[in-house]
Amino acid sequence: MTFPEQTSEVLVAIDGPVIVITINRDHKRNSLTPTVCDAIATAVEDAPERAEARTIIIRGEGRAFCAGADLGGAHNAEFHGQLERMLRAMQDCPLIIIADVQGPAVGAGMQLSMAADLRVVGQNGWFQVPPVKLGIAVDPWTVRRARVLLGGARARTILLGAERMELVDAVACGFASYVGESALADEVAHRIAQYAPLSLKFHKMILNDDETHIDPTLEQKALYEQVWASEDAVEAAVARSERREPRFRGL
């Protein structure tokens, strides 16, 4: 059974007690747009209203889990608003959410995987958050969530060094909850769906009662806005269109 509100880019299906959300943009490596973020957020927000729903799987169709933000809208205020809404909806959802990562999860794609409660990672799965290469910044929630889930040292390597985290590294730091293909994600989702709903809801609530809820300081807000409005951010976009390395100046 499918959700009547699904779109061609985000498919939502019901598999017994499991809601399966699939990003269906293989031609764009499942990159996120405001519309896609909105559709995922809506599906996640609506899922608990279905009495039979117990768990949610989020996956990408084809080559990638999610290659990040669609480059045409990364600087768009609407995109940032919908991205934040999607990530918060996932964290606040009382159902257990499993990211089925069978390909690259880059930038906003890694944010999507971090917002999930558990991750099943296949042999082709890897992770990267490259804002320092693009002259931009991720929000404080993402930095703090990375520190919580990956550990401080690994988070610094990913956010400051822009290093790729391969499957072996994701296993080593515990970010990969399970290693396997999509069939394993289905199996885990159905198994967890048999557990006590209130117990799951409580443990998720307490696990998420962490530093990600701390409001950024005025100084942090100002610097974040400065980064996004910087000449370096424009230079990165121009360099990308001209197929050259950016020349950052700290302006």
C-alpha positions in Angstrom: 0.0 0.0 0.0 1.2 3.5 -0.7 0.5 6.9 0.9 -1.8 9.0 -1.2 0.3 12.1 -0.6 3.5 10.6 -2.1 5.3 12.4 -5.0 7.2 11.0 -7.9 10.5 12.1 -6.2 9.6 10.6 -2.8 7.9 7.3 -2.7 6.1 6.2 0.5 4.9 2.7 1.0 3.5 0.6 3.8 5.0 -2.8 4.5 2.9 -4.0 7.4 4.1 -2.1 10.5 7.0 -0.5 8.5 6.8 2.8 6.6 9.3 2.8 3.7 10.3 6.3 2.4 12.4 6.2 -0.8 14.1 9.2 -2.4 13.5 8.5 -6.1 15.9 10.9 -7.8 18.6 8.6 -9.1 19.2 10.9 -12.0 20.3 13.5 -9.5 21.9 11.0 -7.1 19.0 11.5 -4.8 20.0 15.1 -3.9 17.7 17.1 -1.8 15.5 20.0 -2.8 13.0 21.9 -0.6 10.2 19.8 -2.1 12.0 16.6 -1.3 12.7 17.6 2.2 9.1 18.7 2.7 7.8 15.4 1.4 10.1 13.4 3.7 9.2 15.6 6.7 5.5 15.2 5.9 5.7 11.4 5.6 7.6 11.2 8.9 5.2 13.5 10.7 2.2 11.6 9.3 3.5 8.1 10.1 2.7 8.0 13.8 -1.0 8.8 12.9 -1.2 5.3 11.3 -2.1 3.0 14.2 -0.2 0.0 12.6 3.0 2.0 12.0 6.0 1.1 14.3 9.2 1.8 12.3 10.4 3.8 9.3 13.0 3.1 6.7 14.5 5.8 4.6 16.5 4.8 1.6 17.7 6.1 -1.8 16.8 4.6 -5.2 19.8 3.6 -7.3 23.4 4.7 -7.0 23.4 6.9 -3.9 21.7 7.1 -0.6 21.7 10.9 -0.9 24.4 13.1 -2.5 23.5 16.1 -0.5 21.7 19.3 -1.5 20.8 19.9 -5.1 23.5 22.4 -6.0 20.9 24.8 -7.5 19.2 25.4 -4.2 21.9 25.0 -1.5 22.0 28.8 -0.8 18.2 29.1 -0.8 16.5 30.1 2.5 13.5 27.8 1.6 15.9 24.8 1.4 17.5 25.5 4.7 14.1 25.8 6.4 12.8 22.6 4.9 16.0 20.7 5.6 15.8 21.8 9.3 12.2 20.8 9.4 13.0 17.3 8.0 15.9 16.7 10.4 13.8 17.8 13.4 10.8 15.8 12.3 13.0 12.7 12.2 14.6 13.3 15.6 11.2 14.1 17.3 9.3 11.3 15.6 8.3 8.7 18.3 8.8 5.9 15.8 12.3 4.3 15.3 13.8 5.5 12.0 16.4 3.4 10.1 18.6 4.8 7.3 19.3 2.2 4.7 22.6 3.5 3.3 23.6 1.6 0.2 25.6 4.3 -1.4 27.2 7.7 -0.8 25.7 9.9 1.9 27.3 13.3 1.4 26.6 16.7 3.0 22.8 16.9 3.6 22.8 13.1 2.9 24.9 12.5 5.9 22.7 14.9 7.9 19.8 12.7 6.8 21.6 9.6 8.0 22.5 11.2 11.3 18.9 12.2 12.0 17.9 8.5 11.9 18.1 6.4 15.0 19.9 3.5 13.4 21.9 3.0 10.2 22.3 -0.1 8.0 25.3 0.4 5.8 26.1 -1.6 2.7 29.5 -2.2 1.0 29.0 0.8 -1.2 28.0 3.1 1.6 30.3 6.0 2.7 29.9 9.4 4.3 31.3 12.9 3.9 30.4 16.4 5.0 32.5 18.9 2.9 31.3 22.4 3.8 34.9 23.6 4.4 35.6 22.9 0.7 32.6 24.9 -0.4 33.0 28.0 1.8 29.7 27.3 3.7 28.8 25.8 7.0 26.4 23.2 8.5 24.2 24.3 11.4 25.0 23.8 15.1 22.6 20.8 15.3 24.6 18.9 12.7 28.0 19.7 14.4 26.7 18.6 17.8 24.9 15.5 16.4 28.1 14.5 14.7 30.0 14.8 18.0 27.4 12.8 19.8 27.2 10.0 17.2 30.8 9.8 16.0 32.8 11.0 18.9 34.7 14.3 19.1 37.8 13.2 17.3 36.0 11.6 14.3 33.7 14.5 14.1 36.6 16.9 13.8 38.2 14.7 11.1 35.0 14.8 9.1 34.0 18.5 9.6 37.5 20.1 9.7 39.4 17.7 7.4 36.4 17.0 5.1 37.6 13.4 5.1 35.5 10.6 3.6 34.3 8.1 6.2 34.4 4.6 4.7 32.3 1.7 5.9 35.2 0.3 8.0 35.5 3.7 9.8 31.7 3.9 10.3 31.8 0.5 11.9 34.8 1.4 14.0 33.1 4.4 15.6 29.7 2.8 15.9 28.0 5.0 13.4 27.1 2.0 11.3 24.6 0.2 13.5 24.5 -2.8 11.1 26.4 -3.9 8.0 24.4 -5.4 5.2 22.2 -4.8 2.2 18.6 -3.5 2.1 17.2 -6.8 3.0 18.8 -6.5 6.4 17.3 -3.0 6.9 13.9 -4.5 6.2 14.6 -7.4 8.6 15.8 -5.0 11.4 12.8 -2.7 10.9 10.3 -5.6 11.1 12.0 -7.0 14.2 12.0 -3.7 16.0 8.4 -3.2 15.0 7.6 -6.2 17.3 9.0 -4.5 20.4 7.0 -2.5 22.9 6.1 0.9 21.3 6.1 3.0 24.5 9.4 1.5 25.6 10.9 2.4 22.2 9.5 5.9 22.4 10.9 6.5 25.9 14.4 5.3 25.1 14.5 7.3 21.9 13.4 10.4 23.8 16.1 10.0 26.4 18.8 9.2 23.9 17.9 12.4 22.0 18.0 14.5 25.2 21.5 15.7 24.4 23.6 18.7 23.4 21.8 19.0 20.1 19.0 20.9 21.8 21.4 23.7 23.1 20.6 27.0 21.4 23.5 28.6 19.5 25.0 31.7 21.1 24.7 35.1 19.4 28.3 34.9 18.4 27.7 31.5 16.8 24.6 32.7 14.9 26.5 35.7 13.6 29.5 33.7 12.3 27.2 31.1 10.7 25.3 33.9 8.8 28.7 35.5 7.9 29.9 32.3 6.4 26.9 31.9 4.2 27.1 35.5 3.1 30.8 35.4 2.5 32.7 36.0 -0.8 34.3 32.6 -0.2 30.9 30.9 -0.6 30.4 32.7 -3.9 33.9 31.9 -5.0 33.3 28.2 -4.3 30.1 28.2 -6.5 31.9 30.1 -9.3 34.9 27.7 -9.1 32.6 24.7 -9.3 30.9 26.1 -12.4 34.3 26.8 -14.0 35.6 23.4 -13.0 38.6 24.7 -11.0 39.8 24.7 -7.4 38.4 27.7 -5.3 40.7 30.4 -4.1 39.5 31.2 -0.6 40.5 34.5 1.1 38.6 34.4 4.3 36.2 37.2 3.2 
